[in-house]
Amino acid sequence: MNNQIVQKVINRNKPKINYFKNLLWAFLIGGLIGLSGEIFFKIFHNILKLSKENSLSLMSMSLVVISSILTGFGIYDKIGQVAGAGTILPITGFSNSMTSAALESKTEGLIQGIFANMLKLAGTVIISGSLAAFIVSFLIYLSEIL
Amino acid sequence: MIKIGKNSLMFENSYLKDTYTISGPLEFEGPVGEYIDYSLSDNRMNQKSWEKAEMYMLDTGIKKLIENCEDEIELAILGDLNNQIIASNYVMRNYKFPLLGIYSACSTFTESIIIGSTFIDSLEFDNIIVGASSHNSGSERQFRFPTEYGGQKKITSTYTVTGAGVGLLSNKKSKIKITKATLGIVYDAKIKDPSDLGTAMAPAAALTFLNHLNDFNVTPDEYDLILTGDLSSYGSKIFLEIIKEHGIIIKKNYNDCGLLIYDIHNQDVLAGGSGAAASALVTFGYIKSLLEKRILKKVLIIATGALFNPIMTLQKETIPCIAHAIVLEGVE
């Protein structure tokens, strides 16, 4: 078998990904999640008259709880298949990555299973987020003393 | 048994006496589901983990297969996709005959038949159990992401088949004979993407197929059906194009187990089915039935395996692949 022919056939059969459709769905569903966050905020702040800080925290918590429940019922991954980055980037994606890892590791017990694996995917966000926060705050600090 | 050409074998006395297939509900509802012996009510089947559900399937399959002849079984040759092939290894603690545990990813199935037939033909064994199993959720967590993770899967991704297929090879004549085999050579098509295994495995299947035709000096028309293992819709197309570029044209007698086990247009399985059970369920269910009914007479099955693990993928390695082929013939 000729290796060059193999590579030629593979190259001409590279699957075409519909980026426009993916972007559109990500925008729509990601935007919808943002919108629902805004609605939660308005309910907590304007209707229930809670402070701005408390309303913001409660909004995030509501989204986290809802996406966690949707993950448990096996619905979130179906939405994610359509929405792509639209469901990964918001805080709901963070919640999904922790819940799905916890569900998966349940069979290995509470400590070695759930506790050890819950941040398997979300850990990258926490580490890179902390690192980015450190670098940015250090730069701000530098700009202030100079 | 005689060695033919560089990579092939010819068997004289290896027969497929009986089979038992067991699957999850999705496979049972698929296009060849009616040929599967038994379906789980759900993929967990009241077991404590996905791995245990896979063991339950394999154990049930073996029990049903050897219901009346347990004392006559001399050897089991089994494999699965779990680390340390735990499904096969753990299940076999329930039995009192030897086990040869094997791993060749999704081509484990045909490898077990080739080794089994060799033992029967050359070493005068009488009854050997062969087979393979896989579980969708068990494989997902080991090779990919948690099952409920909401990331977008690529359109080239395949869906691991939940099921176990076991067969009883014997030296006593029965309706289906294992006549030929071509051993696979590891081929690396320089693909790094574990969500496009169809493309990675297609060249390995083509290599085994071309070697098979060459070793036996036959054309594709020799077979009523040529089946690849789990190349999916993308890999199948690449397989056909590669062999076409080498001057071999398969007309209508081609299909892929991954495309037979699911209805990819109406079932939510992306590019098709994959996993060691894909070829096991299709061969020991559908193909066995058609051979017995004499609708098919001669079938070539080229099961394909991607020999990677997630650690090597993260180390930016390419994915080596393999394909082992067997020929099943219906006999009078």
Interface residues (C-beta under 8 A of the other chain):
Chain A: M1 N2 I5 V6 Q7 K8 V9 I10 N13 P15 I17 N22 T71 G72 G74 Y76 D77 I79 G80 Q81 V82 A83 G84 A85 T87 I88 G93 N96 S97 T99 S100 A101 L103 E104 T107 K120 L121
Chain B: K48 S49 W50 E51 R141 F145 P146 T147 E148 Y149 G150 G151 Q152 K153 K154 I155 T156 Y187 A189 K190 I191 D196 T199 A202 P203 A206 L207 L210 Y234 K237 I238 E241 I242 E245 H246
